[in-house]
Amino acid sequence: MQQGPDIVGLIVETCVCLHNLMRIRYPTLRNAQLDIEGDDHNVIPGEWRKTLNLQDLNVVVRPNRDTTAVKRQRQYLKLYFNSAAGSVPSQDKMIRLSQQAQT
Protein backbone atom coordinates (compact mmCIF):
# COMPACT_ATOMS: atom_id res chain seq x y z
CA MET A 1 0.00 0.00 0.00
CA GLN A 2 1.22 3.43 -0.77
CA GLN A 3 -0.42 5.17 2.18
CA GLY A 4 0.85 7.08 5.16
CA PRO A 5 1.07 5.44 8.59
CA ASP A 6 -2.19 7.04 9.80
CA ILE A 7 -4.21 5.73 6.85
CA VAL A 8 -2.59 2.28 7.05
CA GLY A 9 -3.50 2.16 10.75
CA LEU A 10 -7.12 2.91 9.89
CA ILE A 11 -7.13 0.27 7.14
CA VAL A 12 -5.74 -2.40 9.47
CA GLU A 13 -8.19 -1.42 12.20
CA THR A 14 -11.07 -1.62 9.74
CA CYS A 15 -9.95 -5.05 8.51
CA VAL A 16 -9.74 -6.34 12.07
CA CYS A 17 -13.25 -5.00 12.80
CA LEU A 18 -14.63 -6.65 9.67
CA HIS A 19 -12.86 -9.87 10.56
CA ASN A 20 -14.34 -9.80 14.06
CA LEU A 21 -17.79 -9.12 12.62
CA MET A 22 -17.48 -12.23 10.44
CA ARG A 23 -16.44 -14.26 13.51
CA ILE A 24 -19.51 -13.00 15.43
CA ARG A 25 -21.92 -13.48 12.53
CA TYR A 26 -20.64 -16.99 11.72
CA PRO A 27 -19.54 -18.35 15.12
CA THR A 28 -19.23 -21.99 14.08
CA LEU A 29 -16.85 -21.18 11.24
CA ARG A 30 -13.53 -22.75 12.26
CA ASN A 31 -13.67 -21.55 15.88
CA ALA A 32 -11.88 -24.73 16.99
CA GLN A 33 -8.80 -23.31 15.29
CA LEU A 34 -8.82 -20.11 17.37
CA ASP A 35 -6.99 -19.21 20.56
CA ILE A 36 -9.26 -19.27 23.60
CA GLU A 37 -9.07 -17.79 27.08
CA GLY A 38 -8.95 -20.32 29.90
CA ASP A 39 -10.68 -20.01 33.26
CA ASP A 40 -7.46 -18.60 34.71
CA HIS A 41 -7.47 -15.88 31.96
CA ASN A 42 -4.43 -17.34 30.21
CA VAL A 43 -4.46 -17.81 26.45
CA ILE A 44 -4.76 -21.42 25.27
CA PRO A 45 -3.13 -21.56 21.83
CA GLY A 46 -5.36 -22.68 18.98
CA GLU A 47 -4.58 -25.23 16.30
CA TRP A 48 -3.61 -22.50 13.81
CA ARG A 49 -0.40 -21.87 15.74
CA LYS A 50 0.69 -25.48 15.26
CA THR A 51 0.47 -25.44 11.46
CA LEU A 52 2.30 -22.20 10.74
CA ASN A 53 5.97 -21.40 10.77
CA LEU A 54 5.95 -18.52 13.24
CA GLN A 55 9.73 -18.29 13.23
CA ASP A 56 9.36 -15.56 10.60
CA LEU A 57 8.23 -13.26 13.39
CA ASN A 58 11.81 -12.81 14.54
CA VAL A 59 13.25 -12.09 11.08
CA VAL A 60 13.76 -8.44 10.17
CA VAL A 61 14.85 -7.99 6.57
CA ARG A 62 16.42 -4.52 6.73
CA PRO A 63 16.24 -1.43 8.91
CA ASN A 64 13.87 1.38 8.09
CA ARG A 65 11.58 3.67 10.01
CA ASP A 66 9.52 0.76 11.39
CA THR A 67 10.51 -0.72 14.69
CA THR A 68 11.16 -4.43 15.09
CA ALA A 69 8.02 -4.71 17.26
CA VAL A 70 5.86 -3.21 14.51
CA LYS A 71 7.30 -5.58 11.92
CA ARG A 72 6.71 -8.52 14.24
CA GLN A 73 3.08 -7.46 14.79
CA ARG A 74 2.50 -7.00 11.05
CA GLN A 75 3.93 -10.45 10.34
CA TYR A 76 1.83 -11.98 13.14
CA LEU A 77 -1.37 -10.45 11.70
CA LYS A 78 -0.46 -11.65 8.20
CA LEU A 79 0.08 -15.20 9.40
CA TYR A 80 -3.13 -15.17 11.44
CA PHE A 81 -5.40 -13.77 8.72
CA ASN A 82 -3.97 -16.25 6.20
CA SER A 83 -4.43 -19.24 8.50
CA ALA A 84 -7.47 -21.48 8.72
CA ALA A 85 -8.40 -19.82 12.02
CA GLY A 86 -8.21 -16.24 10.82
CA SER A 87 -9.38 -16.44 7.23
CA VAL A 88 -12.93 -15.95 6.03
CA PRO A 89 -14.43 -17.95 3.14
CA SER A 90 -14.53 -15.12 0.61
CA GLN A 91 -11.08 -13.60 1.14
CA ASP A 92 -9.24 -15.60 -1.54
CA LYS A 93 -11.91 -14.73 -4.10
CA MET A 94 -11.70 -11.04 -3.18
CA ILE A 95 -7.90 -11.05 -3.46
CA ARG A 96 -8.10 -12.61 -6.93
CA LEU A 97 -10.70 -10.04 -8.03
CA SER A 98 -8.54 -7.21 -6.69
CA GLN A 99 -5.49 -8.51 -8.55
CA GLN A 100 -7.47 -8.84 -11.79
CA ALA A 101 -8.72 -5.26 -11.44
CA GLN A 102 -5.15 -3.99 -11.11
CA THR A 103 -4.04 -5.61 -14.39
Distance bins in CASP14 RR format, pairs under 12 A and 6 or more apart:
PFRMAT RR
TARGET T0000
AUTHOR 0000-0000-0000
RMODE 2
METHOD distances of the structure
MODEL  1
1 7 0 0 0 0 1 0 0 0 0 0 0
1 8 1 0 0 1 0 0 0 0 0 0 0
1 9 0 0 0 0 0 1 0 0 0 0 0
1 10 0 0 0 0 0 1 0 0 0 0 0
1 11 1 0 0 1 0 0 0 0 0 0 0
1 12 0 0 0 0 1 0 0 0 0 0 0
1 15 0 0 0 0 0 1 0 0 0 0 0
1 74 0 0 0 0 0 1 0 0 0 0 0
1 98 0 0 0 0 0 1 0 0 0 0 0
2 8 0 0 0 0 1 0 0 0 0 0 0
2 11 0 0 0 0 0 1 0 0 0 0 0
3 9 0 0 0 0 1 0 0 0 0 0 0
3 10 0 0 0 0 1 0 0 0 0 0 0
3 11 1 0 0 1 0 0 0 0 0 0 0
3 12 0 0 0 0 0 1 0 0 0 0 0
4 10 0 0 0 0 1 0 0 0 0 0 0
4 11 0 0 0 0 1 0 0 0 0 0 0
4 12 0 0 0 0 0 1 0 0 0 0 0
4 65 0 0 0 0 0 1 0 0 0 0 0
5 11 0 0 0 0 0 1 0 0 0 0 0
5 12 0 0 0 0 0 1 0 0 0 0 0
5 65 0 0 0 0 1 0 0 0 0 0 0
5 66 0 0 0 0 1 0 0 0 0 0 0
5 67 0 0 0 0 0 1 0 0 0 0 0
5 70 0 0 0 0 1 0 0 0 0 0 0
5 74 0 0 0 0 0 1 0 0 0 0 0
6 12 0 0 0 0 0 1 0 0 0 0 0
6 13 0 0 0 0 0 1 0 0 0 0 0
7 13 0 0 0 0 0 1 0 0 0 0 0
7 14 0 0 0 0 0 1 0 0 0 0 0
8 14 0 0 0 0 0 1 0 0 0 0 0
8 15 0 0 0 0 0 1 0 0 0 0 0
8 66 0 0 0 0 0 1 0 0 0 0 0
8 70 0 0 0 0 0 1 0 0 0 0 0
8 74 0 0 0 0 1 0 0 0 0 0 0
8 77 0 0 0 0 0 1 0 0 0 0 0
9 15 0 0 0 0 1 0 0 0 0 0 0
9 16 0 0 0 0 1 0 0 0 0 0 0
9 17 0 0 0 0 0 1 0 0 0 0 0
9 70 0 0 0 0 0 1 0 0 0 0 0
9 73 0 0 0 0 0 1 0 0 0 0 0
9 74 0 0 0 0 0 1 0 0 0 0 0
9 77 0 0 0 0 0 1 0 0 0 0 0
10 16 0 0 0 0 0 1 0 0 0 0 0
10 17 0 0 0 0 0 1 0 0 0 0 0
11 17 0 0 0 0 0 1 0 0 0 0 0
11 18 0 0 0 0 0 1 0 0 0 0 0
11 77 0 0 0 0 0 1 0 0 0 0 0
12 18 0 0 0 0 0 1 0 0 0 0 0
12 19 0 0 0 0 0 1 0 0 0 0 0
12 70 0 0 0 0 0 1 0 0 0 0 0
12 73 0 0 0 0 1 0 0 0 0 0 0
12 74 0 0 0 0 1 0 0 0 0 0 0
12 76 0 0 0 0 0 1 0 0 0 0 0
12 77 1 0 0 1 0 0 0 0 0 0 0
12 78 0 0 0 0 0 1 0 0 0 0 0
12 81 0 0 0 0 0 1 0 0 0 0 0
13 19 0 0 0 0 0 1 0 0 0 0 0
13 20 0 0 0 0 0 1 0 0 0 0 0
13 77 0 0 0 0 0 1 0 0 0 0 0
14 20 0 0 0 0 0 1 0 0 0 0 0
14 21 0 0 0 0 0 1 0 0 0 0 0
15 21 0 0 0 0 0 1 0 0 0 0 0
15 22 0 0 0 0 0 1 0 0 0 0 0
15 77 0 0 0 0 1 0 0 0 0 0 0
15 78 0 0 0 0 0 1 0 0 0 0 0
15 80 0 0 0 0 0 1 0 0 0 0 0
15 81 1 0 0 1 0 0 0 0 0 0 0
15 86 0 0 0 0 0 1 0 0 0 0 0
15 88 0 0 0 0 0 1 0 0 0 0 0
15 91 0 0 0 0 0 1 0 0 0 0 0
15 94 0 0 0 0 0 1 0 0 0 0 0
16 22 0 0 0 0 0 1 0 0 0 0 0
16 23 0 0 0 0 0 1 0 0 0 0 0
16 73 0 0 0 0 0 1 0 0 0 0 0
16 77 1 0 0 1 0 0 0 0 0 0 0
16 80 0 0 0 0 0 1 0 0 0 0 0
16 81 0 0 0 0 1 0 0 0 0 0 0
16 86 0 0 0 0 0 1 0 0 0 0 0
17 23 0 0 0 0 0 1 0 0 0 0 0
17 24 0 0 0 0 0 1 0 0 0 0 0
18 24 0 0 0 0 0 1 0 0 0 0 0
18 25 0 0 0 0 0 1 0 0 0 0 0
18 81 0 0 0 0 0 1 0 0 0 0 0
18 86 0 0 0 0 0 1 0 0 0 0 0
18 88 0 0 0 0 1 0 0 0 0 0 0
18 90 0 0 0 0 0 1 0 0 0 0 0
18 91 0 0 0 0 0 1 0 0 0 0 0
18 94 0 0 0 0 0 1 0 0 0 0 0
19 25 0 0 0 0 0 1 0 0 0 0 0
19 26 0 0 0 0 0 1 0 0 0 0 0
19 29 0 0 0 0 0 1 0 0 0 0 0
19 34 0 0 0 0 0 1 0 0 0 0 0
19 77 0 0 0 0 1 0 0 0 0 0 0
19 80 0 0 0 0 1 0 0 0 0 0 0
19 81 1 0 0 1 0 0 0 0 0 0 0
19 82 0 0 0 0 0 1 0 0 0 0 0
19 83 0 0 0 0 0 1 0 0 0 0 0
19 85 0 0 0 0 0 1 0 0 0 0 0
19 86 1 0 0 1 0 0 0 0 0 0 0
19 87 0 0 0 0 1 0 0 0 0 0 0
19 88 1 0 0 1 0 0 0 0 0 0 0
19 90 0 0 0 0 0 1 0 0 0 0 0
19 91 0 0 0 0 1 0 0 0 0 0 0
20 26 0 0 0 0 0 1 0 0 0 0 0
20 27 0 0 0 0 0 1 0 0 0 0 0
20 34 0 0 0 0 0 1 0 0 0 0 0
20 81 0 0 0 0 0 1 0 0 0 0 0
20 86 0 0 0 0 0 1 0 0 0 0 0
20 88 0 0 0 0 0 1 0 0 0 0 0
21 27 0 0 0 0 0 1 0 0 0 0 0
21 88 0 0 0 0 1 0 0 0 0 0 0
22 28 0 0 0 0 0 1 0 0 0 0 0
22 29 1 0 0 1 0 0 0 0 0 0 0
22 30 0 0 0 0 0 1 0 0 0 0 0
22 31 0 0 0 0 0 1 0 0 0 0 0
22 81 0 0 0 0 0 1 0 0 0 0 0
22 86 0 0 0 0 1 0 0 0 0 0 0
22 87 0 0 0 0 1 0 0 0 0 0 0
22 88 1 0 1 0 0 0 0 0 0 0 0
22 89 0 0 0 0 1 0 0 0 0 0 0
22 90 0 0 0 0 1 0 0 0 0 0 0
22 91 0 0 0 0 1 0 0 0 0 0 0
23 29 1 0 0 1 0 0 0 0 0 0 0
23 30 0 0 0 0 1 0 0 0 0 0 0
23 31 1 0 0 1 0 0 0 0 0 0 0
23 33 0 0 0 0 0 1 0 0 0 0 0
23 34 1 0 0 1 0 0 0 0 0 0 0
23 35 0 0 0 0 0 1 0 0 0 0 0
23 80 0 0 0 0 0 1 0 0 0 0 0
23 81 0 0 0 0 0 1 0 0 0 0 0
23 85 0 0 0 0 1 0 0 0 0 0 0
23 86 0 0 0 0 1 0 0 0 0 0 0
23 87 0 0 0 0 0 1 0 0 0 0 0
23 88 0 0 0 0 1 0 0 0 0 0 0
24 31 0 0 0 0 0 1 0 0 0 0 0
24 88 0 0 0 0 0 1 0 0 0 0 0
25 88 0 0 0 0 1 0 0 0 0 0 0
25 89 0 0 0 0 0 1 0 0 0 0 0
26 86 0 0 0 0 0 1 0 0 0 0 0
26 87 0 0 0 0 0 1 0 0 0 0 0
26 88 0 0 0 0 1 0 0 0 0 0 0
26 89 0 0 0 0 1 0 0 0 0 0 0
26 90 0 0 0 0 0 1 0 0 0 0 0
27 34 0 0 0 0 0 1 0 0 0 0 0
28 34 0 0 0 0 0 1 0 0 0 0 0
29 84 0 0 0 0 0 1 0 0 0 0 0
29 85 0 0 0 0 1 0 0 0 0 0 0
29 86 0 0 0 0 1 0 0 0 0 0 0
29 87 0 0 0 0 1 0 0 0 0 0 0
29 88 1 0 0 1 0 0 0 0 0 0 0
29 89 1 0 0 1 0 0 0 0 0 0 0
29 90 0 0 0 0 0 1 0 0 0 0 0
30 46 0 0 0 0 0 1 0 0 0 0 0
30 47 0 0 0 0 1 0 0 0 0 0 0
30 48 0 0 0 0 1 0 0 0 0 0 0
30 83 0 0 0 0 1 0 0 0 0 0 0
30 84 1 0 1 0 0 0 0 0 0 0 0
30 85 1 0 1 0 0 0 0 0 0 0 0
30 86 1 0 0 1 0 0 0 0 0 0 0
30 87 1 0 0 1 0 0 0 0 0 0 0
30 88 0 0 0 0 1 0 0 0 0 0 0
30 89 0 0 0 0 1 0 0 0 0 0 0
31 46 0 0 0 0 1 0 0 0 0 0 0
31 47 0 0 0 0 0 1 0 0 0 0 0
31 48 0 0 0 0 0 1 0 0 0 0 0
31 84 0 0 0 0 0 1 0 0 0 0 0
31 85 0 0 0 0 1 0 0 0 0 0 0
31 86 0 0 0 0 0 1 0 0 0 0 0
32 44 0 0 0 0 0 1 0 0 0 0 0
32 46 0 0 0 0 1 0 0 0 0 0 0
32 47 1 0 0 1 0 0 0 0 0 0 0
32 48 0 0 0 0 1 0 0 0 0 0 0
32 84 0 0 0 0 1 0 0 0 0 0 0
32 85 0 0 0 0 1 0 0 0 0 0 0
33 45 0 0 0 0 0 1 0 0 0 0 0
33 46 1 0 0 1 0 0 0 0 0 0 0
33 47 1 0 1 0 0 0 0 0 0 0 0
33 48 1 0 1 0 0 0 0 0 0 0 0
33 49 0 0 0 0 1 0 0 0 0 0 0
33 50 0 0 0 0 1 0 0 0 0 0 0
33 51 0 0 0 0 1 0 0 0 0 0 0
33 52 0 0 0 0 0 1 0 0 0 0 0
33 80 0 0 0 0 0 1 0 0 0 0 0
33 83 1 0 0 1 0 0 0 0 0 0 0
33 84 1 0 1 0 0 0 0 0 0 0 0
33 85 1 1 0 0 0 0 0 0 0 0 0
33 86 1 0 0 1 0 0 0 0 0 0 0
33 87 0 0 0 0 1 0 0 0 0 0 0
34 43 0 0 0 0 0 1 0 0 0 0 0
34 44 0 0 0 0 1 0 0 0 0 0 0
34 45 0 0 0 0 1 0 0 0 0 0 0
34 46 1 0 1 0 0 0 0 0 0 0 0
34 47 0 0 0 0 1 0 0 0 0 0 0
34 48 1 0 0 1 0 0 0 0 0 0 0
34 49 0 0 0 0 1 0 0 0 0 0 0
34 80 0 0 0 0 1 0 0 0 0 0 0
34 83 0 0 0 0 1 0 0 0 0 0 0
34 84 0 0 0 0 1 0 0 0 0 0 0
34 85 1 0 1 0 0 0 0 0 0 0 0
34 86 1 0 0 1 0 0 0 0 0 0 0
34 87 0 0 0 0 0 1 0 0 0 0 0
35 42 0 0 0 0 0 1 0 0 0 0 0
35 43 1 0 1 0 0 0 0 0 0 0 0
35 44 1 0 0 1 0 0 0 0 0 0 0
35 45 1 0 1 0 0 0 0 0 0 0 0
35 46 1 0 1 0 0 0 0 0 0 0 0
35 47 0 0 0 0 1 0 0 0 0 0 0
35 48 1 0 0 1 0 0 0 0 0 0 0
35 49 1 0 0 1 0 0 0 0 0 0 0
35 50 0 0 0 0 0 1 0 0 0 0 0
35 76 0 0 0 0 0 1 0 0 0 0 0
35 80 0 0 0 0 1 0 0 0 0 0 0
35 83 0 0 0 0 0 1 0 0 0 0 0
35 85 1 0 0 1 0 0 0 0 0 0 0
35 86 0 0 0 0 0 1 0 0 0 0 0
36 42 0 0 0 0 1 0 0 0 0 0 0
36 43 1 0 0 1 0 0 0 0 0 0 0
36 44 1 0 1 0 0 0 0 0 0 0 0
36 45 0 0 0 0 1 0 0 0 0 0 0
36 46 1 0 0 1 0 0 0 0 0 0 0
36 47 0 0 0 0 0 1 0 0 0 0 0
36 48 0 0 0 0 0 1 0 0 0 0 0
36 49 0 0 0 0 0 1 0 0 0 0 0
36 85 0 0 0 0 0 1 0 0 0 0 0
37 43 1 0 0 1 0 0 0 0 0 0 0
37 44 1 0 0 1 0 0 0 0 0 0 0
37 45 0 0 0 0 0 1 0 0 0 0 0
37 46 0 0 0 0 0 1 0 0 0 0 0
38 44 1 0 1 0 0 0 0 0 0 0 0
38 45 0 0 0 0 0 1 0 0 0 0 0
38 46 0 0 0 0 0 1 0 0 0 0 0
43 49 0 0 0 0 0 1 0 0 0 0 0
45 51 0 0 0 0 0 1 0 0 0 0 0
45 52 0 0 0 0 0 1 0 0 0 0 0
45 54 0 0 0 0 0 1 0 0 0 0 0
45 80 0 0 0 0 0 1 0 0 0 0 0
45 85 0 0 0 0 0 1 0 0 0 0 0
46 52 0 0 0 0 0 1 0 0 0 0 0
46 80 0 0 0 0 0 1 0 0 0 0 0
46 83 0 0 0 0 1 0 0 0 0 0 0
46 84 0 0 0 0 0 1 0 0 0 0 0
46 85 1 0 0 1 0 0 0 0 0 0 0
46 86 0 0 0 0 0 1 0 0 0 0 0
47 83 0 0 0 0 1 0 0 0 0 0 0
47 84 1 0 0 1 0 0 0 0 0 0 0
47 85 1 0 0 1 0 0 0 0 0 0 0
47 86 0 0 0 0 0 1 0 0 0 0 0
48 54 0 0 0 0 1 0 0 0 0 0 0
48 76 0 0 0 0 0 1 0 0 0 0 0
48 79 0 0 0 0 1 0 0 0 0 0 0
48 80 1 0 0 1 0 0 0 0 0 0 0
48 81 0 0 0 0 0 1 0 0 0 0 0
48 82 0 0 0 0 1 0 0 0 0 0 0
48 83 1 0 1 0 0 0 0 0 0 0 0
48 84 1 0 1 0 0 0 0 0 0 0 0
48 85 1 1 0 0 0 0 0 0 0 0 0
48 86 1 0 0 1 0 0 0 0 0 0 0
48 87 0 0 0 0 1 0 0 0 0 0 0
49 57 0 0 0 0 0 1 0 0 0 0 0
49 76 0 0 0 0 0 1 0 0 0 0 0
49 79 0 0 0 0 1 0 0 0 0 0 0
49 80 0 0 0 0 1 0 0 0 0 0 0
49 83 0 0 0 0 1 0 0 0 0 0 0
49 84 0 0 0 0 0 1 0 0 0 0 0
49 85 0 0 0 0 1 0 0 0 0 0 0
49 86 0 0 0 0 0 1 0 0 0 0 0
50 83 0 0 0 0 0 1 0 0 0 0 0
50 84 0 0 0 0 0 1 0 0 0 0 0
50 85 0 0 0 0 0 1 0 0 0 0 0
51 79 0 0 0 0 0 1 0 0 0 0 0
51 80 0 0 0 0 0 1 0 0 0 0 0
51 82 0 0 0 0 0 1 0 0 0 0 0
51 83 1 0 0 1 0 0 0 0 0 0 0
51 84 1 0 0 1 0 0 0 0 0 0 0
51 85 0 0 0 0 1 0 0 0 0 0 0
51 86 0 0 0 0 0 1 0 0 0 0 0
52 75 0 0 0 0 0 1 0 0 0 0 0
52 76 0 0 0 0 0 1 0 0 0 0 0
52 78 0 0 0 0 0 1 0 0 0 0 0
52 79 1 0 1 0 0 0 0 0 0 0 0
52 80 0 0 0 0 1 0 0 0 0 0 0
52 81 0 0 0 0 0 1 0 0 0 0 0
52 82 0 0 0 0 1 0 0 0 0 0 0
52 83 1 0 1 0 0 0 0 0 0 0 0
52 84 0 0 0 0 1 0 0 0 0 0 0
52 85 0 0 0 0 1 0 0 0 0 0 0
52 86 0 0 0 0 0 1 0 0 0 0 0
52 87 0 0 0 0 0 1 0 0 0 0 0
53 59 0 0 0 0 0 1 0 0 0 0 0
53 75 0 0 0 0 0 1 0 0 0 0 0
53 79 0 0 0 0 1 0 0 0 0 0 0
53 82 0 0 0 0 0 1 0 0 0 0 0
53 83 0 0 0 0 0 1 0 0 0 0 0
54 72 0 0 0 0 0 1 0 0 0 0 0
54 75 0 0 0 0 1 0 0 0 0 0 0
54 76 1 0 0 1 0 0 0 0 0 0 0
54 78 0 0 0 0 0 1 0 0 0 0 0
54 79 1 0 0 1 0 0 0 0 0 0 0
54 80 0 0 0 0 1 0 0 0 0 0 0
54 83 0 0 0 0 0 1 0 0 0 0 0
55 72 0 0 0 0 0 1 0 0 0 0 0
55 75 0 0 0 0 0 1 0 0 0 0 0
55 76 0 0 0 0 0 1 0 0 0 0 0
55 79 0 0 0 0 0 1 0 0 0 0 0
56 71 0 0 0 0 0 1 0 0 0 0 0
56 72 0 0 0 0 1 0 0 0 0 0 0
56 74 0 0 0 0 0 1 0 0 0 0 0
56 75 1 0 1 0 0 0 0 0 0 0 0
56 76 0 0 0 0 1 0 0 0 0 0 0
56 78 0 0 0 0 1 0 0 0 0 0 0
56 79 1 0 0 1 0 0 0 0 0 0 0
56 82 0 0 0 0 0 1 0 0 0 0 0
57 68 0 0 0 0 1 0 0 0 0 0 0
57 69 0 0 0 0 0 1 0 0 0 0 0
57 70 0 0 0 0 0 1 0 0 0 0 0
57 71 0 0 0 0 1 0 0 0 0 0 0
57 72 1 0 1 0 0 0 0 0 0 0 0
57 73 0 0 0 0 1 0 0 0 0 0 0
57 74 0 0 0 0 1 0 0 0 0 0 0
57 75 1 0 1 0 0 0 0 0 0 0 0
57 76 1 0 1 0 0 0 0 0 0 0 0
57 77 0 0 0 0 0 1 0 0 0 0 0
57 78 0 0 0 0 1 0 0 0 0 0 0
57 79 1 0 0 1 0 0 0 0 0 0 0
57 80 0 0 0 0 0 1 0 0 0 0 0
58 68 0 0 0 0 1 0 0 0 0 0 0
58 69 0 0 0 0 0 1 0 0 0 0 0
58 71 0 0 0 0 1 0 0 0 0 0 0
58 72 1 0 0 1 0 0 0 0 0 0 0
58 75 0 0 0 0 1 0 0 0 0 0 0
58 76 0 0 0 0 0 1 0 0 0 0 0
59 68 0 0 0 0 0 1 0 0 0 0 0
59 71 0 0 0 0 1 0 0 0 0 0 0
59 72 0 0 0 0 1 0 0 0 0 0 0
59 75 0 0 0 0 1 0 0 0 0 0 0
60 66 0 0 0 0 1 0 0 0 0 0 0
60 67 0 0 0 0 1 0 0 0 0 0 0
60 68 1 0 1 0 0 0 0 0 0 0 0
60 69 0 0 0 0 0 1 0 0 0 0 0
60 70 0 0 0 0 0 1 0 0 0 0 0
60 71 1 0 1 0 0 0 0 0 0 0 0
60 72 0 0 0 0 1 0 0 0 0 0 0
60 74 0 0 0 0 0 1 0 0 0 0 0
60 75 0 0 0 0 1 0 0 0 0 0 0
61 68 0 0 0 0 0 1 0 0 0 0 0
61 71 0 0 0 0 1 0 0 0 0 0 0
61 74 0 0 0 0 0 1 0 0 0 0 0
61 75 0 0 0 0 0 1 0 0 0 0 0
62 68 0 0 0 0 0 1 0 0 0 0 0
62 71 0 0 0 0 0 1 0 0 0 0 0
63 71 0 0 0 0 0 1 0 0 0 0 0
64 70 0 0 0 0 0 1 0 0 0 0 0
64 71 0 0 0 0 1 0 0 0 0 0 0
65 71 0 0 0 0 0 1 0 0 0 0 0
66 72 0 0 0 0 1 0 0 0 0 0 0
66 73 0 0 0 0 1 0 0 0 0 0 0
66 74 1 0 0 1 0 0 0 0 0 0 0
66 75 0 0 0 0 0 1 0 0 0 0 0
67 73 0 0 0 0 1 0 0 0 0 0 0
67 74 0 0 0 0 0 1 0 0 0 0 0
68 74 0 0 0 0 0 1 0 0 0 0 0
68 75 0 0 0 0 0 1 0 0 0 0 0
69 75 0 0 0 0 0 1 0 0 0 0 0
69 76 0 0 0 0 0 1 0 0 0 0 0
70 76 0 0 0 0 0 1 0 0 0 0 0
70 77 0 0 0 0 0 1 0 0 0 0 0
71 77 0 0 0 0 0 1 0 0 0 0 0
71 78 0 0 0 0 0 1 0 0 0 0 0
72 78 0 0 0 0 0 1 0 0 0 0 0
72 79 0 0 0 0 0 1 0 0 0 0 0
73 79 0 0 0 0 0 1 0 0 0 0 0
73 80 0 0 0 0 0 1 0 0 0 0 0
74 80 0 0 0 0 0 1 0 0 0 0 0
74 81 0 0 0 0 0 1 0 0 0 0 0
75 81 0 0 0 0 0 1 0 0 0 0 0
75 82 0 0 0 0 0 1 0 0 0 0 0
76 82 0 0 0 0 0 1 0 0 0 0 0
76 83 0 0 0 0 0 1 0 0 0 0 0
76 86 0 0 0 0 0 1 0 0 0 0 0
77 83 0 0 0 0 0 1 0 0 0 0 0
77 86 0 0 0 0 1 0 0 0 0 0 0
78 86 0 0 0 0 0 1 0 0 0 0 0
78 87 0 0 0 0 0 1 0 0 0 0 0
79 85 0 0 0 0 0 1 0 0 0 0 0
79 86 0 0 0 0 1 0 0 0 0 0 0
79 87 0 0 0 0 0 1 0 0 0 0 0
80 86 1 0 1 0 0 0 0 0 0 0 0
80 87 0 0 0 0 1 0 0 0 0 0 0
81 87 1 0 0 1 0 0 0 0 0 0 0
81 88 0 0 0 0 1 0 0 0 0 0 0
81 91 1 0 0 1 0 0 0 0 0 0 0
81 92 0 0 0 0 0 1 0 0 0 0 0
81 95 0 0 0 0 0 1 0 0 0 0 0
82 88 0 0 0 0 0 1 0 0 0 0 0
82 91 0 0 0 0 1 0 0 0 0 0 0
82 92 0 0 0 0 1 0 0 0 0 0 0
82 95 0 0 0 0 0 1 0 0 0 0 0
83 91 0 0 0 0 0 1 0 0 0 0 0
84 91 0 0 0 0 0 1 0 0 0 0 0
87 93 0 0 0 0 0 1 0 0 0 0 0
87 94 0 0 0 0 0 1 0 0 0 0 0
87 95 0 0 0 0 0 1 0 0 0 0 0
88 94 0 0 0 0 1 0 0 0 0 0 0
88 95 0 0 0 0 0 1 0 0 0 0 0
90 96 0 0 0 0 0 1 0 0 0 0 0
90 97 0 0 0 0 1 0 0 0 0 0 0
90 98 0 0 0 0 0 1 0 0 0 0 0
91 97 0 0 0 0 0 1 0 0 0 0 0
91 98 0 0 0 0 0 1 0 0 0 0 0
92 98 0 0 0 0 0 1 0 0 0 0 0
92 99 0 0 0 0 0 1 0 0 0 0 0
93 99 0 0 0 0 0 1 0 0 0 0 0
93 100 0 0 0 0 0 1 0 0 0 0 0
94 100 0 0 0 0 0 1 0 0 0 0 0
94 101 0 0 0 0 0 1 0 0 0 0 0
95 101 0 0 0 0 0 1 0 0 0 0 0
95 102 0 0 0 0 0 1 0 0 0 0 0
96 102 0 0 0 0 0 1 0 0 0 0 0
96 103 0 0 0 0 0 1 0 0 0 0 0
97 103 0 0 0 0 0 1 0 0 0 0 0
END
